[in-house]
C-alpha cells in the first residue's frame, strides 16, 4: 500500500468517527428536550405562568401550539361560534360606519305621484282676478242668470257680493274688503310633487389590506365584500379612517426603511397629502373628524391637531421629552402617557389643547399603559407586577385606584358608552413578567377569553373564550363596537386578521 493511500484511509476514518460522535450528541440532545420547548429563546427569561381566571401561578408548561387560520382546534369550522373571522388577509386598520344607500323600489310597487293642489286668495285688483271672482260667485251662489265673466264689476256683481257676505255672516258692504277677501279662494293644480328618494342605513365595515393598501367594505348583514379602492401602497403599517370612512391616513416605511411616511387621502380623489415625516404617535378625535400627532424636532417633540377635511393644522403641545402615547378625549383634552417598560415607571398627563397646559394625573407605575373612558373620568391602566401586568382603574375626580383582580393590557380593552363598563380580551395565562415589552415585541402571544368588567361593583363576567374547544385562540387588539354595542370587532395580533364577536 502506497503512502498516499494510507493517508487517505486515515483521513476518511477520522471523519467517520467525528460524524458518529456528532450524530450521537445531536439525537441525544433532541430526545432530552422533547416536550420542553426552546426555553432559552426568550432573552428576558422564562418567568412564571399565571392562570388569569384561577390566579394559579406555576412554572412554564412548555411550548405553545397554534391552530391553522380558518380552523378550530379539531380542524373543523365551528358554525355555532360567537367568533367570526372576517378577513383572510392582514389588515392595517378598520372602522365601523353606517353607510346609506337608496332603497330600490320593486317593479309594480311604485307609488303614483299625485298633482299638488294649490289654494290662493283671489286678487280683485286685476282683470283676471275679477273674472275669477265672478266665476267664484256664479258657482258658490248658483246664480240665475249667471254673471257675465268680463272682469267688470257692476250692480249685479255688487248684489252678488252682498248676498255672499250675508251667507257668511260678514259685514254687508258689496265690496271685496279685508274681511271678505280671504273667503274668495282659487284652487289650482300645481306641478307634480316628485317622489322623495328614501334611503336605508347599511351597517358596514371598511378596512385596509396591510400588504397592498387596498380598501374593502363589508356589509355586515350579508357579509358581502366589495373592493372600493385598488390604489396600491405596499406594506402599510397602520391606517386610520375618519367618521365617514372616506378619508384615510396611511402609515408606512419608506423604501429604504429610514423614514415613517404618513399620507392622507380621500376615496375618489386623485391626489392626497403627505403629513410631516417620522410622526411617532397619532390618535383620532372622539368624533373621528380630526386627529392629533406627535413629531420630533430639534427641541424634542411637538403635538399638532388637524382636521381630516382642512389643510390647516394647529400646534398645541411641545416638550423636550419625546416618548409619548396619546389619546384624544374631548375638544380641549388629550391624555398623554409616557412610554414605559416593565422595569421603568410611567406617568399620564392631561393636555389642555386651548392653552397648552400639561397637568399630571398620576405616575410612578411600572409598565404603564392606559385607556381612558369616553369622558376622561376613569382611566384603565396596567401595572407590571412579579406575576404579570395587573389591570387597575384610576378615578380622576377622586384620585382613587381600584384593582380589577385580573391581568391584561388596556390595549386589549374598550370602554362602553356608559363610561362604567369595559370589555376586555384577557390572556388565559400570563407567561413571564416583562410586560408590555414582550407583547409589543412579539416575544409573547396571548390566547384570550373575553370578559365584561363592571367598574362600579368590580365584577368580571366572561362572555366568550377563544381557548375553549372548537375555537381558534386569538390575541385581540384594536377593539371597536358597532352602534348599539352588540358586536365587538378586533384585530387578531397573531396574524393581523379582522374578527368579530357577537355580544348579544
C-alpha positions as CSV (number, residue, x, y, z in Angstrom):
1,X,0.0,0.0,0.0
2,X,1.4,3.4,-1.0
3,X,2.0,6.2,1.5
4,X,-0.6,8.3,-0.3
5,X,-3.3,5.6,0.0
6,X,-2.6,5.2,3.8
7,X,-3.1,8.9,4.4
8,X,-6.4,8.9,2.6
9,X,-7.7,6.0,4.6
10,X,-6.7,7.6,7.9
11,X,-8.4,10.9,7.0
12,X,-11.6,9.0,6.0
13,X,-11.6,7.0,9.3
14,X,-11.2,10.2,11.4
15,X,-14.1,11.9,9.6
16,X,-16.3,8.9,10.1
17,X,-15.6,8.8,13.9
18,X,-16.3,12.6,14.1
19,X,-19.6,12.0,12.2
20,X,-20.7,9.3,14.6
21,X,-19.9,11.4,17.7
22,X,-21.8,14.4,16.3
23,X,-24.8,12.2,15.4
24,X,-24.9,10.7,18.9
25,X,-24.9,14.1,20.7
26,X,-27.3,15.7,18.2
27,X,-30.0,13.0,18.6
28,X,-29.4,12.7,22.3
29,X,-29.9,16.4,22.8
30,X,-33.2,16.4,20.8
31,X,-34.6,13.5,22.8
32,X,-33.7,15.2,26.0
33,X,-35.6,18.4,25.0
34,X,-38.7,16.9,23.6
35,X,-41.8,18.5,25.0
36,X,-40.0,21.3,26.9
37,X,-39.7,23.8,24.0
38,X,-36.8,26.1,23.4
39,X,-36.8,27.7,26.9
40,X,-33.6,29.7,26.3
41,X,-35.0,31.6,23.3
42,X,-36.7,34.3,25.3
43,X,-34.0,36.9,26.1
44,X,-36.0,38.1,29.2
45,X,-36.1,34.6,30.7
46,X,-39.0,32.2,31.2
47,X,-40.5,33.6,34.4
48,X,-43.7,32.0,35.6
49,X,-47.1,31.1,34.1
50,X,-50.2,32.6,35.7
51,X,-53.7,31.4,35.1
52,X,-55.7,34.6,34.6
53,X,-59.0,33.0,35.6
54,X,-57.9,31.0,38.6
55,X,-54.9,33.1,39.7
56,X,-52.8,29.9,40.0
57,X,-49.1,30.5,39.4
58,X,-47.0,27.7,38.0
59,X,-43.7,27.1,36.2
60,X,-43.6,27.2,32.4
61,X,-45.7,24.4,30.8
62,X,-43.7,24.2,27.6
63,X,-44.0,25.1,24.0
64,X,-47.4,26.6,22.9
65,X,-49.1,25.1,19.8
66,X,-51.1,27.1,17.3
67,X,-54.1,26.3,15.1
68,X,-54.1,27.0,11.4
69,X,-56.1,30.0,10.3
70,X,-59.7,29.2,9.5
71,X,-59.8,26.0,11.5
72,X,-60.8,25.1,15.0
73,X,-58.5,23.0,17.3
74,X,-60.1,20.0,15.7
75,X,-59.6,21.3,12.2
76,X,-63.4,21.8,11.6
77,X,-65.1,25.3,11.4
78,X,-67.3,26.0,14.4
79,X,-70.7,27.1,13.0
80,X,-72.1,28.0,16.4
81,X,-69.2,30.1,17.5
82,X,-69.7,33.7,18.7
83,X,-66.4,34.5,17.0
84,X,-66.3,35.2,13.2
85,X,-63.1,35.6,11.2
86,X,-63.9,38.4,8.6
87,X,-60.7,38.5,6.5
88,X,-58.2,36.0,5.2
89,X,-55.5,38.7,4.9
90,X,-53.8,41.0,7.4
91,X,-55.3,44.5,7.8
92,X,-53.7,47.8,8.8
93,X,-56.8,49.4,10.2
94,X,-60.6,49.1,10.2
95,X,-63.7,51.0,11.3
96,X,-67.4,50.5,11.7
97,X,-69.7,53.0,10.0
98,X,-73.3,53.2,8.8
99,X,-73.4,53.5,5.0
100,X,-76.6,54.9,3.3
101,X,-78.0,53.5,0.1
102,X,-81.1,54.4,-1.8
103,X,-84.0,52.0,-1.4
104,X,-84.6,50.1,-4.6
105,X,-88.4,50.0,-5.4
106,X,-89.6,46.7,-6.6
107,X,-91.3,47.0,-10.1
108,X,-95.0,47.1,-9.7
109,X,-95.0,48.6,-6.3
110,X,-94.2,52.2,-7.3
111,X,-96.4,54.9,-5.7
112,X,-98.0,57.0,-8.4
113,X,-97.2,60.7,-7.8
114,X,-100.3,62.9,-7.3
115,X,-100.8,66.5,-8.5
116,X,-100.4,69.1,-5.8
117,X,-103.5,71.3,-5.2
118,X,-102.6,75.0,-4.6
119,X,-105.0,77.3,-2.9
120,X,-104.6,81.1,-3.3
121,X,-106.7,84.2,-2.3
122,X,-108.1,85.8,-5.5
123,X,-106.9,89.3,-6.0
124,X,-109.6,91.8,-7.1
125,X,-107.1,94.4,-8.5
126,X,-106.6,92.7,-11.9
127,X,-109.0,91.8,-14.7
128,X,-108.0,88.2,-14.4
129,X,-108.7,88.3,-10.6
130,X,-112.1,90.0,-11.1
131,X,-113.1,87.4,-13.7
132,X,-112.1,84.7,-11.2
133,X,-114.4,86.4,-8.6
134,X,-117.3,86.4,-11.0
135,X,-116.7,82.7,-11.7
136,X,-116.5,82.0,-7.9
137,X,-119.8,83.9,-7.2
138,X,-121.6,82.1,-10.0
139,X,-120.5,78.7,-8.7
140,X,-120.9,79.4,-5.0
141,X,-124.4,81.2,-5.2
142,X,-125.7,79.2,-8.2
143,X,-126.8,82.5,-9.8
144,X,-129.5,82.5,-12.4
145,X,-128.9,84.1,-14.7
146,X,-125.1,83.9,-14.1
147,X,-122.9,86.9,-14.0
148,X,-121.1,87.8,-17.2
149,X,-117.4,86.9,-17.0
150,X,-116.0,90.1,-18.2
151,X,-113.9,91.4,-15.3
152,X,-116.2,94.4,-14.9
153,X,-117.9,94.9,-11.6
154,X,-121.4,96.5,-11.9
155,X,-124.7,96.4,-9.9
156,X,-125.1,92.7,-10.5
157,X,-121.7,91.9,-9.1
158,X,-122.2,94.2,-6.1
159,X,-125.6,92.5,-5.3
160,X,-123.9,89.0,-5.6
161,X,-121.1,90.1,-3.2
162,X,-123.7,91.3,-0.7
163,X,-125.5,88.0,-0.8
164,X,-122.2,86.1,-0.3
165,X,-121.4,88.4,2.7
166,X,-124.9,87.7,4.3
167,X,-124.5,84.0,3.9
168,X,-121.1,84.0,5.7
169,X,-122.1,86.5,8.5
170,X,-119.9,89.2,7.1
171,X,-120.5,92.9,7.2
172,X,-122.5,93.6,4.1
173,X,-120.6,96.2,2.1
174,X,-120.8,94.9,-1.5
175,X,-117.1,95.2,-1.8
176,X,-114.2,92.7,-1.6
177,X,-112.9,94.3,1.6
178,X,-110.2,93.0,4.0
179,X,-112.7,90.8,5.9
180,X,-114.3,89.3,2.7
181,X,-111.2,88.8,0.6
182,X,-109.9,85.6,2.4
183,X,-113.2,83.8,1.5
184,X,-112.5,84.1,-2.2
185,X,-110.2,81.2,-2.7
186,X,-109.0,79.8,-6.0
187,X,-107.8,76.2,-6.2
188,X,-105.3,75.3,-9.0
189,X,-103.4,72.2,-9.8
190,X,-99.7,72.7,-9.3
191,X,-96.7,70.8,-10.5
192,X,-96.5,67.1,-9.7
193,X,-94.6,66.7,-6.5
194,X,-91.6,64.4,-7.1
195,X,-91.4,61.1,-5.1
196,X,-88.9,61.6,-2.2
197,X,-86.0,59.2,-2.6
198,X,-85.8,57.1,0.5
199,X,-82.5,55.7,1.9
200,X,-81.7,52.8,4.2
201,X,-78.9,52.6,6.7
202,X,-76.4,49.8,6.0
203,X,-74.2,48.8,9.0
204,X,-70.8,48.2,7.4
205,X,-67.1,47.8,8.0
206,X,-64.3,49.4,6.0
207,X,-60.8,48.1,6.3
208,X,-57.4,48.4,4.6
209,X,-55.3,45.5,3.4
210,X,-51.8,45.6,5.0
211,X,-49.9,44.3,2.1
212,X,-51.3,46.5,-0.6
213,X,-53.2,49.4,0.9
214,X,-56.4,48.3,-0.9
215,X,-59.7,49.4,0.7
216,X,-62.5,46.9,1.3
217,X,-66.1,47.3,2.5
218,X,-68.2,44.6,4.1
219,X,-72.0,44.8,4.5
220,X,-72.5,43.2,7.9
221,X,-76.0,41.8,7.3
222,X,-74.9,39.8,4.3
223,X,-71.1,39.7,4.8
224,X,-70.8,40.8,1.1
225,X,-67.4,42.3,0.5
226,X,-66.5,44.9,-2.2
227,X,-63.1,46.3,-3.0
228,X,-63.7,50.1,-3.3
229,X,-60.2,51.2,-3.9
230,X,-57.3,49.4,-5.6
231,X,-54.7,52.2,-5.3
232,X,-51.6,50.3,-4.2
233,X,-49.4,51.5,-1.3
234,X,-47.3,48.5,-0.3
235,X,-46.7,47.4,3.3
236,X,-49.0,49.6,5.3
237,X,-48.0,49.6,9.0
238,X,-51.2,51.2,10.3
239,X,-54.2,53.1,8.9
240,X,-56.8,55.5,10.4
241,X,-60.2,56.3,9.0
242,X,-62.5,59.4,9.6
243,X,-66.1,59.2,10.7
244,X,-67.5,58.6,7.2
245,X,-64.7,56.1,6.5
246,X,-64.0,58.1,3.3
247,X,-60.6,59.7,4.3
248,X,-57.7,57.5,5.3
249,X,-54.3,58.1,6.9
250,X,-51.8,55.5,5.6
251,X,-48.6,55.0,7.7
252,X,-45.7,53.1,6.2
253,X,-42.0,52.9,6.0
254,X,-40.0,54.5,3.1
255,X,-38.4,52.2,0.6
256,X,-35.1,52.3,2.4
257,X,-36.9,51.9,5.8
258,X,-35.3,55.1,7.1
259,X,-38.5,57.3,7.3
260,X,-42.0,56.9,8.6
261,X,-44.4,58.2,5.9
262,X,-47.9,59.4,6.7
263,X,-50.2,60.0,3.7
264,X,-53.7,61.2,3.9
265,X,-56.1,60.6,1.0
266,X,-59.9,60.7,0.3
267,X,-61.6,58.0,-1.7
268,X,-62.4,59.2,-5.1
269,X,-59.8,62.0,-5.2
270,X,-56.9,61.7,-7.5
271,X,-54.4,63.3,-5.1
272,X,-53.6,63.3,-1.4
273,X,-51.3,65.0,1.1
274,X,-48.2,63.9,2.9
275,X,-48.1,64.8,6.6
276,X,-44.7,65.5,8.2
277,X,-42.2,62.7,8.1
278,X,-41.5,60.5,11.2
279,X,-44.7,61.1,13.1
280,X,-44.1,59.0,16.2
281,X,-47.7,58.8,17.5
282,X,-51.1,59.5,16.1
283,X,-54.6,59.4,17.6
284,X,-58.1,60.2,16.4
285,X,-60.6,62.6,18.0
286,X,-63.8,61.1,19.5
287,X,-65.9,62.3,16.6
288,X,-63.3,61.0,14.1
289,X,-63.3,64.3,12.3
290,X,-59.8,65.4,13.4
291,X,-56.5,63.8,14.6
292,X,-53.5,64.6,16.8
293,X,-50.0,63.7,16.0
294,X,-46.5,63.9,17.6
295,X,-43.4,64.7,15.6
296,X,-39.9,65.2,16.7
297,X,-37.9,68.4,16.2
298,X,-34.6,69.8,17.3
299,X,-36.0,70.7,20.7
300,X,-37.8,67.5,21.4
301,X,-41.3,66.9,20.2
302,X,-44.4,69.0,19.1
303,X,-48.0,68.0,19.1
304,X,-50.3,69.1,16.3
305,X,-54.1,68.9,15.8
306,X,-55.5,68.8,12.3
307,X,-58.9,68.2,10.6
308,X,-59.5,65.5,8.1
309,X,-61.2,68.0,5.8
310,X,-58.9,71.0,6.1
311,X,-55.3,71.7,5.3
312,X,-54.7,74.0,8.3
313,X,-53.0,72.5,11.4
314,X,-52.6,73.8,14.9
315,X,-49.7,73.2,17.2
316,X,-51.0,72.6,20.8
317,X,-48.0,70.9,22.5
318,X,-44.3,70.9,22.8
319,X,-41.9,69.0,25.1
320,X,-38.2,68.2,25.4
321,X,-39.4,64.6,26.3
322,X,-40.1,62.7,23.1
323,X,-41.6,59.4,24.2
324,X,-45.4,59.8,24.5
325,X,-48.6,57.8,23.7
326,X,-51.7,59.9,23.1
327,X,-55.5,59.5,23.5
328,X,-57.8,62.3,22.4
329,X,-60.6,62.6,25.0
330,X,-62.6,65.8,24.1
331,X,-62.2,69.0,22.1
332,X,-60.0,70.6,24.8
333,X,-58.4,67.5,26.4
334,X,-55.8,65.0,25.3
335,X,-54.3,62.4,27.6
336,X,-50.5,61.8,27.1
337,X,-48.9,58.7,28.7
338,X,-45.1,58.4,28.9
339,X,-43.8,55.3,27.2
340,X,-42.5,52.9,29.9
341,X,-41.4,49.3,30.2
342,X,-41.8,46.6,32.8
343,X,-38.7,47.9,34.6
344,X,-39.4,51.6,34.1
345,X,-42.1,53.8,35.7
346,X,-44.5,55.8,33.6
347,X,-46.9,58.7,34.1
348,X,-50.1,60.1,32.5
349,X,-50.8,63.8,31.9
350,X,-53.7,65.8,30.7
351,X,-53.1,68.3,27.9
352,X,-55.3,71.3,27.5
353,X,-55.4,71.9,23.8
354,X,-56.6,75.5,24.2
355,X,-53.8,76.9,26.3
356,X,-51.2,74.1,26.0
357,X,-51.0,73.4,29.8
358,X,-49.9,70.0,30.9
359,X,-51.2,68.5,34.2
360,X,-50.0,65.3,35.7
361,X,-52.8,62.9,36.6
362,X,-50.8,60.1,38.3
363,X,-47.5,58.3,37.8
364,X,-44.8,56.1,39.3
365,X,-46.3,53.0,37.7
366,X,-44.0,50.3,36.1
367,X,-45.0,49.2,32.7
368,X,-47.8,51.8,32.5
369,X,-50.1,51.8,29.5
370,X,-53.5,53.5,29.7
371,X,-57.0,53.7,28.2
372,X,-59.4,56.4,29.4
373,X,-63.2,56.1,29.2
374,X,-65.1,58.5,26.9
375,X,-65.4,61.4,29.3
376,X,-61.9,61.1,30.8
377,X,-63.2,60.4,34.3
378,X,-61.9,56.9,34.7
379,X,-58.5,55.5,33.4
380,X,-57.9,51.8,32.9
381,X,-54.2,51.1,33.2
382,X,-51.8,48.2,33.7
383,X,-49.1,47.9,36.3
384,X,-46.2,45.5,35.9
385,X,-46.0,43.0,38.8
386,X,-44.0,39.9,39.6
387,X,-46.9,37.8,38.3
388,X,-47.8,39.8,35.2
389,X,-49.5,43.1,34.1
390,X,-52.3,43.8,36.6
391,X,-55.3,45.9,35.4
392,X,-56.5,48.7,37.6
393,X,-58.8,51.7,37.3
394,X,-57.9,55.3,38.4
395,X,-60.7,57.7,39.3
396,X,-59.6,61.1,38.0
397,X,-62.1,63.1,40.2
398,X,-61.5,61.2,43.4
399,X,-57.8,60.3,42.9
400,X,-58.5,56.7,43.9
401,X,-57.4,53.4,42.4
402,X,-59.4,50.1,42.2
403,X,-57.7,46.8,41.4
404,X,-59.9,44.8,39.0
405,X,-58.4,41.5,40.1
406,X,-57.3,40.4,36.5
407,X,-54.3,40.5,34.4
408,X,-54.2,42.2,31.0
409,X,-53.3,45.3,28.9
410,X,-55.5,48.3,28.3
411,X,-54.6,48.0,24.6
412,X,-56.8,44.9,24.6
413,X,-59.9,46.6,26.1
414,X,-62.6,49.1,25.2
415,X,-65.0,51.2,27.3
416,X,-68.7,51.0,26.9
417,X,-70.7,54.2,26.1
418,X,-71.9,54.2,29.8
419,X,-68.3,55.1,30.8
420,X,-68.6,52.4,33.6
421,X,-68.2,49.0,31.9
422,X,-65.3,47.7,30.0
423,X,-65.0,44.8,27.5
424,X,-61.5,43.2,27.7
425,X,-59.7,40.4,25.8
426,X,-57.9,38.9,28.8
427,X,-55.0,36.5,28.4
428,X,-55.9,33.0,29.6
429,X,-52.4,32.6,31.0
430,X,-49.6,35.0,31.6
431,X,-46.0,33.8,30.9
432,X,-43.2,35.8,32.3
433,X,-43.3,39.3,33.7
434,X,-41.8,41.6,31.1
435,X,-45.0,43.4,30.0
436,X,-45.9,45.3,28.0
437,X,-42.5,44.9,26.3
438,X,-42.6,41.3,25.3
439,X,-46.1,41.6,23.9
440,X,-45.3,44.6,21.8
441,X,-42.0,43.0,20.6
442,X,-43.8,39.8,19.5
443,X,-41.9,37.7,22.0
444,X,-45.2,36.7,23.7
445,X,-48.6,35.9,22.1
446,X,-51.7,35.7,24.2
447,X,-54.7,33.4,23.9
448,X,-57.7,35.3,25.2
449,X,-61.0,34.9,26.8
450,X,-63.4,38.0,26.7
451,X,-64.9,39.5,29.7
452,X,-67.2,42.4,30.7
453,X,-66.0,44.3,33.7
454,X,-68.3,46.5,35.7
455,X,-66.1,49.0,37.4
456,X,-68.8,50.1,39.8
457,X,-69.0,46.8,41.6
458,X,-65.7,45.3,40.4
459,X,-67.5,42.4,38.7
460,X,-65.8,40.4,35.9
461,X,-68.1,38.3,33.7
462,X,-66.8,36.0,31.0
463,X,-68.7,36.4,27.7
464,X,-66.7,34.2,25.4
465,X,-63.5,32.1,25.4
466,X,-61.4,31.7,22.3
467,X,-59.3,29.0,24.0
468,X,-62.3,26.6,24.5
469,X,-62.9,23.5,22.4
470,X,-63.6,24.1,18.7
471,X,-62.4,27.7,18.8
472,X,-59.4,29.4,17.3
473,X,-57.3,31.1,20.0
474,X,-57.0,34.8,19.3
475,X,-54.8,37.6,20.7
476,X,-57.1,40.6,20.3
477,X,-56.2,44.2,20.0
478,X,-57.6,47.4,18.4
479,X,-61.2,46.8,19.7
480,X,-64.2,48.7,18.5
481,X,-68.0,48.4,18.7
482,X,-70.9,48.7,16.3
483,X,-73.5,51.4,17.1
484,X,-75.6,49.5,19.7
485,X,-72.6,47.6,21.1
486,X,-74.0,44.3,20.2
487,X,-70.9,43.3,18.2
488,X,-67.2,43.7,19.1
489,X,-64.6,43.9,16.3
490,X,-60.9,43.4,16.8
491,X,-57.6,42.6,15.1
492,X,-56.0,39.2,15.9
493,X,-52.4,40.1,16.7
494,X,-51.3,36.6,15.7
495,X,-51.9,37.2,12.0
496,X,-53.5,40.7,11.9
497,X,-56.8,39.4,10.5
498,X,-60.1,41.1,11.3
499,X,-62.6,39.4,13.6
500,X,-65.9,40.0,15.2
501,X,-67.5,38.7,18.5
502,X,-71.3,38.6,19.0
503,X,-72.1,40.1,22.4
504,X,-75.9,39.7,22.3
